[in-house]
Amino acid sequence: MGSAPSRPAREGYGRAALSNPDKVLYPATGTTKADVLGHYLAVAEVMLPHVDSRPVTLKRWPDGVESSSFFEKDVSRHAPPWLRTARVGTPGGRSESADFAVLGDAEGLAWAANLAALELHVPQWRLGPRDGRHPPDRVVFDLDPGEGTTILDCCRVALRLRALLDDHGLPVYPSTSGGKGMQLYLPVRVTEPERTSEFAREVAERLAAAHPKETIAVMTRARRRGKVFVDWSQNNTAKTTIASYSLRGRERPTVATPLTWDEVEACREPEDLVFTLVDLPGRLDTHGDLMRPLLDTEGFRLPRGGTIFEMPR
C-alpha cells in the first residue's frame, strides 16, 4: 500500500500512542493501522478546520473492515485527559447526553486512528460557549444513488442542483462520499437552526418535482430504485455527515474527497471519482483544500420559505 509509514507514524503522534501498528484493517489492500494514522496526519492541515469545534461520531472497525463495526458517540470511558470533549444532548439516544470527542488537532486525529475509528462523522454546526450550539454554518445535500444508479447519476443531479442555486447566488462545493454517492455543501449564515433543514428540503422536493424520473426526495427506500435520493435530512441538528477527508470502512481505503466542478462534469465512469488514501497527497499538492471556500466566507443568507425556484431542465 505504498511506502511504509515513517517511524513517528508507527509510534503514534504527540501524546497519542499507536498500538499494534502493523494490524491490517483493510485486508484487500493490506492497509494497516499505521497507514490509517499516516493518512490522517497527511490530511490534518486541511481536515481539521472543517471538523474543529464539531462533536465527532466515530465509526470503528477494531478488527478491520471485514469484521463488525459500531458507532460511538460517548467517549467518556476512554478519552485521555488531554482530549477535548463536549457534553451534547442526544435526543432519542440511550441517554439524554453524551461526551463527544472534539478533534481540533493532529493528536486528536491520531487518537481516533488508534481506536480504528476509520470514519469520522460531524454535524453541520459547531459548538459554542459552554458546549452550546452555534447555528448551522453550512447546508449539505447528500446525493444517494438508488439501486440501478451510480455516481454518474449523482453527477447529473449535482449539476442541476448547482445551476438552481447559482441562479440565486448560492455557491455549492462538491465532494465524493467515499462510497457510491456525493455531497454538496453550501456555506450559510442563519439565526434559526431549523432553517437549513427547511431550505434543503424545499430545494430537494422542487428538484424531485421537476425531474421525477431521475430524482426523489422522500425517505422510502423502496421508491428509490433507478433514482438519486436527495437527502436533505442530514441538516437536522441531530444528524451527521461523513467529514471531508475521512476514510470509509469499505473494501478499499476510499476517502470522502472534495472535487472540482470540472471533475463532476467530466466524469464518465464511476471509478473516475474513486480516491483512496494513496491518492490524497497528490490531490492536495494539486488542488489544496477544495472545501476552503466554506471557511473563507461569513456564509450566505438563505431565501425565505416559499421562494419560487425556476428549475433548470
C-alpha positions as CSV (number, residue, x, y, z in Angstrom):
1,M,0.0,0.0,0.0
2,G,2.7,2.4,-1.0
3,S,5.8,3.1,1.1
4,A,5.9,2.1,4.8
5,P,4.8,4.7,7.3
6,S,7.5,6.8,8.9
7,R,8.7,5.8,12.4
8,P,6.8,8.6,14.1
9,A,3.6,7.5,12.5
10,R,4.2,3.9,13.6
11,E,4.7,5.0,17.1
12,G,1.8,7.5,17.2
13,Y,1.8,11.2,17.3
14,G,2.4,13.5,20.2
15,R,0.5,12.3,23.2
16,A,-1.5,9.8,21.2
17,A,0.2,6.4,21.1
18,L,-0.4,3.9,18.4
19,S,-0.8,0.3,19.5
20,N,-0.4,-2.7,17.1
21,P,0.7,-0.5,14.1
22,D,1.0,-3.5,11.8
23,K,-2.6,-4.7,12.3
24,V,-4.2,-5.0,8.9
25,L,-7.5,-3.1,8.8
26,Y,-8.2,-3.3,5.0
27,P,-7.2,-6.9,4.0
28,A,-7.9,-6.4,0.3
29,T,-5.1,-3.8,0.1
30,G,-3.0,-4.7,3.1
31,T,-3.6,-1.3,4.7
32,T,-2.5,-1.2,8.3
33,K,-3.4,0.8,11.4
34,A,-0.1,2.8,10.8
35,D,-1.3,3.5,7.3
36,V,-4.6,4.9,8.6
37,L,-2.7,7.1,11.1
38,G,-0.4,8.2,8.2
39,H,-3.5,9.3,6.2
40,Y,-4.9,11.3,9.0
41,L,-1.6,13.0,9.7
42,A,-1.2,13.7,5.9
43,V,-4.7,15.4,5.7
44,A,-4.7,17.0,9.1
45,E,-3.9,20.5,7.9
46,V,-6.9,20.6,5.5
47,M,-9.3,18.4,7.5
48,L,-9.0,20.0,10.9
49,P,-10.5,23.4,10.1
50,H,-13.7,21.6,8.9
51,V,-14.1,19.3,12.0
52,D,-12.8,21.6,14.7
53,S,-15.5,22.5,17.2
54,R,-17.8,19.9,15.9
55,P,-18.7,16.9,18.1
56,V,-17.5,13.8,16.3
57,T,-19.3,10.5,16.0
58,L,-16.7,7.7,15.5
59,K,-17.4,4.6,13.4
60,R,-15.0,2.0,14.5
61,W,-13.7,-1.3,13.0
62,P,-11.5,-2.7,15.7
63,D,-10.8,-5.9,13.7
64,G,-10.8,-4.4,10.2
65,V,-13.4,-3.8,7.6
66,E,-14.2,-7.5,7.1
67,S,-15.4,-7.6,10.7
68,S,-18.2,-5.8,12.5
69,S,-18.3,-2.1,13.1
70,F,-20.1,0.2,15.5
71,F,-20.8,3.9,16.0
72,E,-19.5,5.5,19.1
73,K,-20.6,8.9,20.4
74,D,-19.8,8.8,24.1
75,V,-16.1,8.5,24.7
76,S,-16.1,9.3,28.4
77,R,-14.8,5.8,29.3
78,H,-11.5,6.0,27.4
79,A,-10.8,9.6,26.3
80,P,-7.4,10.8,27.6
81,P,-7.4,13.8,29.9
82,W,-5.8,16.0,27.2
83,L,-8.5,15.3,24.6
84,R,-11.2,17.9,24.3
85,T,-14.7,16.5,24.8
86,A,-18.1,18.2,24.9
87,R,-21.3,17.1,26.6
88,V,-24.0,17.3,24.0
89,G,-27.7,16.4,24.2
90,T,-28.7,13.2,22.3
91,P,-32.5,13.2,21.9
92,G,-33.7,9.7,21.3
93,G,-30.5,8.2,22.4
94,R,-29.7,5.8,25.2
95,S,-29.1,8.7,27.5
96,E,-30.0,12.4,27.5
97,S,-26.5,13.5,26.6
98,A,-23.1,12.1,25.7
99,D,-19.4,13.2,26.0
100,F,-18.4,13.6,22.3
101,A,-14.8,13.9,21.1
102,V,-13.9,17.2,19.6
103,L,-10.9,16.8,17.2
104,G,-9.1,20.1,16.9
105,D,-5.6,19.0,16.4
106,A,-3.5,16.2,14.9
107,E,-3.2,14.5,18.2
108,G,-6.9,14.1,18.3
109,L,-6.9,12.5,14.8
110,A,-4.1,10.2,15.9
111,W,-6.1,9.2,19.0
112,A,-9.1,8.3,16.8
113,A,-6.9,6.3,14.4
114,N,-5.6,4.2,17.2
115,L,-9.2,3.3,18.0
116,A,-9.6,2.1,14.4
117,A,-12.2,4.9,14.0
118,L,-11.9,4.8,10.2
119,E,-14.9,7.1,9.7
120,L,-15.4,10.5,11.4
121,H,-19.0,11.9,11.1
122,V,-19.8,15.5,12.1
123,P,-23.0,17.7,12.2
124,Q,-23.4,20.9,10.2
125,W,-23.0,23.1,13.3
126,R,-20.2,24.0,15.7
127,L,-20.0,24.1,19.4
128,G,-20.4,27.5,21.1
129,P,-19.6,28.6,24.7
130,R,-20.2,26.1,27.5
131,D,-20.8,23.4,24.8
132,G,-23.8,25.1,23.4
133,R,-24.6,25.0,19.7
134,H,-24.0,27.7,17.2
135,P,-26.5,27.8,14.4
136,P,-25.5,25.7,11.4
137,D,-22.8,27.2,9.2
138,R,-23.5,25.0,6.2
139,V,-26.2,23.2,4.3
140,V,-25.5,19.7,2.9
141,F,-27.3,17.9,0.1
142,D,-26.4,14.2,0.3
143,L,-26.9,12.5,-3.1
144,D,-27.5,8.8,-2.6
145,P,-27.8,6.6,-5.7
146,G,-30.6,4.1,-5.5
147,E,-30.4,0.6,-6.9
148,G,-29.6,0.7,-10.6
149,T,-27.9,4.1,-10.4
150,T,-24.3,5.2,-9.8
151,I,-22.3,8.3,-9.0
152,L,-22.7,9.2,-12.7
153,D,-26.3,9.8,-12.0
154,C,-25.4,11.8,-8.9
155,C,-23.2,14.0,-11.1
156,R,-26.1,14.9,-13.3
157,V,-28.3,15.7,-10.3
158,A,-25.4,17.7,-8.7
159,L,-25.0,19.8,-11.9
160,R,-28.8,20.6,-11.9
161,L,-28.7,21.5,-8.2
162,R,-25.7,23.8,-8.8
163,A,-27.5,25.5,-11.6
164,L,-30.5,26.1,-9.5
165,L,-28.6,27.5,-6.6
166,D,-26.2,29.5,-8.8
167,D,-29.3,31.4,-10.1
168,H,-29.8,32.6,-6.5
169,G,-26.2,33.5,-5.9
170,L,-25.7,30.4,-3.7
171,P,-22.4,28.5,-4.5
172,V,-22.1,24.8,-3.6
173,Y,-19.0,22.7,-3.4
174,P,-18.9,19.0,-4.4
175,S,-17.3,16.1,-2.7
176,T,-17.4,12.3,-3.0
177,S,-18.9,10.5,-0.1
178,G,-16.0,8.0,-0.3
179,G,-18.8,5.5,-1.1
180,K,-21.3,5.5,-4.0
181,G,-22.7,9.0,-3.6
182,M,-21.8,12.6,-3.3
183,Q,-22.3,15.6,-1.0
184,L,-22.8,19.3,-2.0
185,Y,-22.0,21.9,0.6
186,L,-23.3,25.5,0.8
187,P,-21.8,27.9,3.4
188,V,-24.6,29.7,5.2
189,R,-25.4,32.3,7.8
190,V,-28.6,31.6,9.7
191,T,-30.1,32.6,13.1
192,E,-32.8,29.9,13.2
193,P,-31.2,26.4,13.4
194,E,-34.2,24.7,11.7
195,R,-34.0,27.0,8.6
196,T,-31.2,25.0,7.0
197,S,-33.2,21.8,7.1
198,E,-36.3,23.5,5.8
199,F,-34.4,25.1,2.9
200,A,-32.7,21.8,2.0
201,R,-36.0,20.0,1.9
202,E,-37.6,22.7,-0.2
203,V,-34.8,22.5,-2.7
204,A,-34.8,18.7,-2.8
205,E,-38.5,18.5,-3.2
206,R,-38.6,21.1,-6.0
207,L,-35.8,19.3,-7.8
208,A,-37.6,16.0,-7.5
209,A,-40.8,17.5,-8.8
210,A,-39.0,18.9,-11.8
211,H,-37.2,15.6,-12.6
212,P,-39.3,12.8,-11.1
213,K,-37.8,10.0,-13.3
214,E,-34.3,10.7,-12.0
215,T,-34.6,12.3,-8.6
216,I,-36.5,11.6,-5.4
217,A,-36.7,13.5,-2.1
218,V,-38.6,11.0,0.2
219,M,-37.1,8.6,2.6
220,T,-38.9,5.5,1.5
221,R,-36.1,3.2,0.3
222,A,-38.4,1.0,-1.9
223,R,-39.2,4.1,-4.1
224,R,-35.5,5.0,-4.8
225,R,-34.8,2.3,-7.4
226,G,-33.4,3.9,-10.5
227,K,-33.3,7.3,-8.9
228,V,-30.9,9.5,-6.9
229,F,-32.2,10.4,-3.4
230,V,-31.5,14.0,-2.5
231,D,-31.2,13.5,1.3
232,W,-32.0,16.8,2.9
233,S,-32.4,15.3,6.4
234,Q,-28.7,15.5,7.3
235,N,-29.3,19.1,8.1
236,N,-31.3,18.1,11.1
237,T,-29.2,19.2,14.1
238,A,-29.2,15.6,15.5
239,K,-27.8,14.2,12.2
240,T,-24.2,13.9,11.0
241,T,-22.4,13.6,7.7
242,I,-19.1,11.9,6.8
243,A,-16.4,14.5,7.3
244,S,-14.4,15.7,4.3
245,Y,-11.1,13.7,4.0
246,S,-12.4,10.9,6.2
247,L,-11.7,7.4,5.3
248,R,-14.5,5.0,4.7
249,G,-14.9,1.5,6.0
250,R,-15.2,-0.2,2.7
251,E,-13.2,-2.9,0.9
252,R,-10.6,-0.4,-0.1
253,P,-9.5,2.7,2.0
254,T,-11.5,5.2,0.0
255,V,-11.7,8.8,1.1
256,A,-14.5,11.4,1.2
257,T,-12.8,13.6,-1.3
258,P,-13.6,17.2,-2.3
259,L,-13.9,17.7,-6.1
260,T,-13.7,20.4,-8.7
261,W,-16.8,21.0,-10.8
262,D,-14.7,20.2,-13.9
263,E,-14.3,16.7,-12.4
264,V,-18.0,16.4,-11.9
265,E,-18.7,17.4,-15.5
266,A,-16.0,15.2,-16.9
267,C,-16.9,12.0,-15.0
268,R,-17.6,9.1,-17.4
269,E,-17.1,6.1,-15.2
270,P,-17.8,5.6,-11.5
271,E,-14.1,4.8,-11.0
272,D,-13.2,8.3,-12.2
273,L,-14.3,9.6,-8.8
274,V,-12.9,7.0,-6.5
275,F,-10.0,8.1,-4.5
276,T,-8.1,6.2,-1.8
277,L,-5.6,7.3,0.8
278,V,-2.7,6.9,-1.6
279,D,-4.3,9.5,-3.9
280,L,-4.8,12.2,-1.4
281,P,-1.3,13.6,-1.1
282,G,-1.1,14.2,-4.8
283,R,-4.5,15.8,-4.9
284,L,-3.7,18.1,-2.1
285,D,-0.5,19.2,-3.9
286,T,-2.5,19.9,-7.0
287,H,-5.7,21.4,-5.6
288,G,-5.1,22.3,-2.0
289,D,-8.3,22.2,0.1
290,L,-11.2,22.4,-2.3
291,M,-13.5,22.9,0.7
292,R,-11.7,26.0,1.7
293,P,-14.4,28.4,0.4
294,L,-16.6,27.1,3.2
295,L,-14.2,28.7,5.7
296,D,-13.4,31.9,3.8
297,T,-16.9,33.4,3.8
298,E,-19.3,34.5,6.5
299,G,-21.9,32.4,4.8
300,F,-24.9,33.2,2.6
301,R,-28.3,34.2,3.7
302,L,-31.0,31.7,2.6
303,P,-34.1,32.7,0.7
304,R,-37.2,32.7,2.8
305,G,-39.6,29.7,2.7
306,G,-41.9,29.7,-0.3
307,T,-39.3,31.2,-2.6
308,I,-40.2,30.2,-6.2
309,F,-37.3,28.4,-7.8
310,E,-37.2,28.3,-11.6
311,M,-35.9,24.7,-12.1
312,P,-33.4,24.1,-14.9
313,R,-34.4,21.3,-17.1
